Amino acid sequence: MRFRPATADPTDLDRALTDPGPGDPVPALGAEKIREELDAHRFRPEWTWFAEDGDGRVVGRALWWGRADSERPIALDCLRIAPETADPAGVAAGLLAAGHAAFGTVPVYNASLPRGWRDDAPLAAAVEWRREAGARAGLGNVIERLRYEWTPAAPLPAPPRRLTFRDGTDEEFLEAFVRLSEGSLDLHTRSELRTADAREVARADMDFYLDCPGERSWWRLAHLPDGGLAGLAVPSATPYHRNVGYLGVVPEHRGQGLIDEILAEITRFHAAAGADRVTATTDTVNVPMAAAFDRAGYEVTEIRLVLEPPAAG
């Protein structure tokens, strides 16, 4: 088996548009969407990899994604293996390992799945070989997330009643990120806190959102009537839609319904800007956050299965 990027032949990008795994029940990107991402420089030939058999036939394809200005790919967006392949996990693991070695990094793998995917035996089997391949290639940590969406077809959440919102300095926001990490139900945050202190994790989270397409000027600190900090609202964006971004309530004020007001502030902010869609994700184990999205009129559109490297140590 040979693993290589789509940079060796002028026909490689045309071959990248063809799905080597027709019939695979895991949802795939179509040729038009792939071409659109290539044109936008979010897919690139050097981030598009093939697995070829001894006859030069493409039996696997991996499409890594990044922002238009990314130096390295951020995530594996699509992984397909020919259905007649005897060992799809082995071929996929080799394909991912070859890409990781070339990139000098191990991007996460995001697989979009319908709700109830475990009840569909062929789909569950297709997910299982991907999980096995990811584990072999260094993506041994598995997180399942709910992907939510709000549109103007849903009622606009009521404006906050108890909280006021203001801008703040970078240091104030950093301190707020630190405080919100305490007792967080977010699996990524909890994993990071096992090997780094809260300030390091907060700085990484803050840097991530500063690097997103949303504006720093959108960020707000949430305060109670007595002036005390209640939480944080970081409206953000992806290259495609407005996004909830980051939000939370400080530990001493959790369980009082304040998360509803912070989410309402973010939703209303995006709606006022004319957003026709606001997306969000939360881990399936983060039941309070999922309930807040449900109350605010957000709908679950898919399950996002995330395979990522285990935390160091």
Secondary structure, DSSP 8 states (H G I E B T S, - for coil): -EEEETTSSTTHHHHHTS-S-TT-SS----HHHHHHHHHTTSS-GGGEEEEE-TTS-EEEEEEEE--TT-SS--EEEEEEE-TT-S-HHHHHHHHHHHHHHHHTS--EEEEEE-TTGGG-HHHHHHHHHHHHHHHHTT--EEEEEEEEEE-TTS------SS-EEE---HHHHHHHHHHHHTT---HHHHHHTTTS-HHHHHHHHHHHHHTSSS-GGG-EEEE-TTS-EEEEEEEEE-SSSEEEEEEEE-GGGTTSSHHHHHHHHHHHHHHHTT-S-EEEEEETT-HHHHHHHHHTT-EEEEEEEEEE-----
